[in-house]
Amino acid sequence: MAKPKLTRISITVPEDTVTSLDQKIVEEHYESRSQAIVDMINRHLIHQYTTENSVMVGTLTLLYRRDAGNIRVYLSDLQQQFLEQVISSLHIQLDDQKILEVILLQGKSNTLRQISQQFIALKGVIKGHLELMDAVMPPLQQNE
């Protein structure tokens, strides 16, 4: 993969903003101001794509209790219901009671948020989080 072409820019900001930025760089372990600023810009752009209901890829991370009724059946049923958006899932037994499930999704951002909320609202789900990114997966090869 070719390295992306970089462009140098210069900006002027208040001194207290630079101080806050430098503190964030240390806290979040960025390598440089440039890396931190690019990350912030990308987050802002991703937010814009989600408000425009763009096609995006995302991960839905769920933490749930193993003993919560038929939660595995409900999770499977929801994945089947949204087969077009659910690309893949990974199921990890953390301990004797807690399971972590990561579901890879692709589709319009509003649809992915609605689908994710249905998973998160299931009885037995302790935590759930959807992370969207401004990317799409390449088309799957079809058998002829």
LINBELRA-V128604 format. One record per residue. N is the residue number from 1. RES is the residue in one small letter. PHI is phi as a letter, one per 30 degrees, with the letter a starting at -180 (NA if undefined). OMEGA is omega in degrees with one decimal (none if undefined). D_CENTER is the distance of its C-alpha to the mean C-alpha in Angstrom with 1 decimal. Layout:
BEGIN
n res phi omega d_center
N RES PHI OMEGA D_CENTER
N RES PHI OMEGA D_CENTER
END
This chain:
BEGIN
n res phi omega d_center
1 m NA -178.5 23.2
2 a d 176.3 24.9
3 k d 178.7 24.0
4 p d 177.4 22.9
5 k d -179.1 25.8
6 l c 177.3 25.6
7 t b 178.8 27.4
8 r d 175.0 28.9
9 i b 176.7 28.9
10 s b 178.5 30.7
11 i b 177.0 29.8
12 t c -178.5 31.8
13 v b 177.4 30.3
14 p d -177.4 32.0
15 e e 180.0 32.8
16 d d 175.4 31.0
17 t d 178.1 27.7
18 v d 177.8 28.3
19 t d 178.4 29.0
20 s d 178.1 25.8
21 l d 179.8 23.8
22 d d 177.0 25.8
23 q d 178.6 25.0
24 k d 178.3 21.2
25 i e 179.4 21.7
26 v d -177.3 23.5
27 e d -174.3 21.2
28 e c 172.9 18.0
29 h i 173.1 20.0
30 y d 178.8 19.7
31 e d -175.7 22.5
32 s a 173.8 23.7
33 r d -179.3 23.7
34 s e -179.1 22.7
35 q d -179.8 19.5
36 a d -178.3 18.6
37 i d 177.5 19.6
38 v d 178.6 17.7
39 d d 179.4 14.5
40 m d 177.7 15.4
41 i d 179.5 16.4
42 n d 177.2 13.2
43 r d 178.5 11.3
44 h d 179.3 14.1
45 l d 177.9 14.1
46 i d 177.1 10.4
47 h e 178.3 11.7
48 q d 179.5 14.7
49 y d -179.4 13.2
50 t d 178.5 11.6
51 t d 177.6 15.1
52 e d -179.8 16.7
53 n h 179.5 15.0
54 s d 173.0 14.3
55 v d -176.4 13.2
56 m b 172.6 9.6
57 v c -178.6 7.6
58 g a 173.1 4.3
59 t c 173.7 4.3
60 l c -179.8 6.4
61 t c -179.4 8.2
62 l b 170.4 11.8
63 l c -177.8 14.8
64 y b -179.5 18.0
65 r d -179.4 21.8
66 r d -173.8 23.5
67 d d -177.1 26.6
68 a d 175.7 25.2
69 g h -178.4 27.3
70 n c -173.4 26.0
71 i e 179.8 22.3
72 r d 177.7 21.8
73 v d 179.8 23.8
74 y d 177.6 21.8
75 l d 178.8 18.4
76 s d 178.8 20.2
77 d d 178.2 21.7
78 l d 178.4 18.5
79 q d 178.2 17.0
80 q d -179.8 20.4
81 q d -177.7 20.5
82 f c -176.0 17.4
83 l e 180.0 18.3
84 e d -177.5 17.7
85 q c -178.3 13.9
86 v d -177.5 13.3
87 i d -175.9 13.6
88 s a 173.9 13.8
89 s b 179.3 13.4
90 l b -174.0 14.4
91 h c -177.3 16.6
92 i b 176.2 17.9
93 q d -177.2 20.9
94 l d 176.4 20.6
95 d a -175.8 24.1
96 d d -178.4 26.7
97 q b -172.5 24.8
98 k c 178.5 21.0
99 i b 174.8 18.6
100 l c 177.1 15.0
101 e b 177.0 13.2
102 v c -177.3 10.0
103 i c 177.0 9.8
104 l d -176.3 8.7
105 l b 171.6 9.0
106 q b 179.1 10.5
107 g l 177.9 12.5
108 k d -172.2 13.3
109 s e 179.5 10.9
110 n d 178.7 13.5
111 t d -179.6 13.9
112 l d 177.5 10.4
113 r d 179.6 10.6
114 q d 178.3 14.0
115 i d -178.7 13.4
116 s e -179.3 10.8
117 q d 177.7 13.5
118 q d 176.8 16.1
119 f d -175.8 14.5
120 i d -177.0 14.1
121 a d -179.8 17.6
122 l d 177.0 19.3
123 k d -179.1 22.1
124 g j 176.6 21.4
125 v d -179.2 17.7
126 i d 179.9 17.8
127 k b 174.5 14.2
128 g a -179.0 11.0
129 h b 175.3 7.6
130 l c 175.5 5.0
131 e c -179.3 1.8
132 l c 178.2 3.8
133 m b -178.0 6.1
134 d d 179.3 9.8
135 a b 173.7 10.8
136 v b 178.7 12.4
137 m d 176.0 13.8
138 p d 179.7 17.5
139 p d 177.8 19.7
140 l d 177.3 20.9
141 q d 179.6 24.5
142 q c 175.0 26.8
143 n d 178.7 30.0
144 e c none 33.1
END
